[in-house]
Every structure is written in C-alpha cells, then in structure tokens.
Amino acid sequence: MLHFRRTVESGMNRKQPRQLRSLCVVLVTLAYGCLNSGEQKKKKFFNQEIKPLFQKHCIECHGLEEREAGLNLSEFRKIISGGASGPPIVWGKPEESLLMEMMVGGEMPPKGNGLSSEEISTIKQWILLEIGPDCD
C-alpha cells in the first residue's frame, strides 16, 4: 500500500510541474499579447489623433526650429521631457496638466482660433490613457 501511494504521489508530482509550466507559458503569452495590443492602440491614437493636432496648432511655435518656452511638441519623447516650466503633462490627470490648463484657458495656441472643444477633449483623452514613451 505504501509503495502504491508513493508511485501515485510521485506520478502526480511529475505531471503538476509540467502542467504548471504549460499554464505559465499560456498566461505569459496572453498577457504579452494584451499588453502589446494595448501599446499598439496607444501608438496609433497618438500618431493618428494627437500628432496631427499638434502639427496643426502648435508646431509653428513649439517645433524643431522654434521652441518657445523650451517646449518641443514635434515628437513624443520631446513632449514628455518638457520645457522651461517642466513637463506639460501629468499622465492620468488632465486637470493637473499645464498643457490642458493653457489650452482650456485659451492661452494656447495664441494665434488663430485655438482648439475646438472636440480637439481639447481628444487631448484630454490622450492624457487619461497614460500613453507611454514608445509612441514615436
């Protein structure tokens, strides 16, 4: 009886690690796929929605050539590095972001008609998404 119990227990122990490894591989693969998919969506959102808004309204004064207040809005990495007043965005907190404050207050952009409420809403959505640095 004791021999039978050891055989059954040892057989179960050999199978369990294999099953656990298989389960871990599946979970890691799924998690990576979800994260990668999320990052791709964030990149797409930045490149299709935000970058064109900055090009339309901001690049003239905050681009590669001209950088008023030291702020360059031409590329994501340059945006997050900020300007003379520090980073323009507090990720996840549009109400604390200098960028939103300036746009909602009508201070930026100073030329032209400014941003529409829909464009401001899109930028707010972007800040709420907490889009990471791999967007460019």
N, C-alpha and C positions, 0 to 999 in steps of 0.2 A: 504494500500500500504506500509506504513512504517513497519507494522508488518511482511509482506511478505519479505521485504528487510532484516530485522533483522534475520529472520529464515534462509534465503538463506546464508547470510553472516556468521551466526554462524555455520551453517552446513559446510560451506567451511572451516572455521577456525578449526573445529574439525578434518576434513579429512587431511588438509595440514600437521599438525604436525605428524600425523601417517605416511603419505606418506614420509615426510622428514626423519623421524626416519628409515623407511624401506630403503630409499635410502642411508642413512648414514651407516647402517649395511652392505648393499651390498658393498659400496665403501671401507669400512674398511676391510671387508673380502677379497676383491680383492687385496687391497694394501698389506695386510699381506701375502697373498699367493704369490704375486710377490716378495716381499722382502725376504720371507723365501726361495723361489725358487732360488733367486739370491745368497743368503748366502750359500745355499747348493751347488750351482755350484762353488762358490769360495772355499769352503772347499774341494770339490772334486778336483779342479785344484791344490790346494796346496798339498794335500795328494798324488795325483797321478803323478804330474809333478815336483813340486819343492822339496819336501822332498826327493825323490829318487836321485835327482841331488846333494843335499847337502850331503846325505849319501855316494854317490859315490866319490865326490870330496873334501868335506870339513870337515866331522865329525872326521877324524883322528886328525886334529889339533884344531877343534872348536866344540868339542862334550862334553859329560857329564864328561869324565875323564880329557881330555886335553882341555884347553881353552886359546889358545894363544890370547894375547891382550884382555883377559877377554870376548871374544865373543863366545857364545854357539849357534850353528846353528842346534841343535838337535830337538828343539820344537819351534813352532811359538811364544809363549809368551816370550821365552828366546831370540829369534831373535830380537823382537821389543824392548826389554829392552836394547839391545846394549852391547857394550864392552867399553874398555878404551877410544876409540875415539868417543864414543857416539853411537846413533842409526845408523845402517848401511844402513837404507832405508829412503828415503824421498818419502812417498807414492804419486803416481801420477807423480813423477818427477825422472825418472831413471837417467837422466843426472846430477842430483844433489846428487845421492845416492852413498855413499862411496863404498858399495858393488859392484855396477856396475863399478865404477871407477877402483877398484882393479882387477876385472875380465877382463874388456876390455883392461886395460893396461898390462895384463899378469902377474901382481904381485901375483895374487891368482888364483888358488892354486899354490904354489911354487914347488910342487913335481908333477911329471908325465907330461902328455901332456896338462894339463889345460882343459878348457871347449871349446867345439866346438862352432862355430858361432850360430848353431841352439840352443844349450843349453843356451847360453848367451841371445839369442832372447826370449827364454821361460821365463827366469828370468826377463827380461825387461817387457814382457807382464804381468807377475805377479805383478810387481811394479805398472804398469799402471792401473791394476784392483783395486788397493787400497783395498786389501783383509784384512778384519778385524780380530780382535783377537780371534774369536771363531773357528779357523781352526783346532786346535789340537783335 
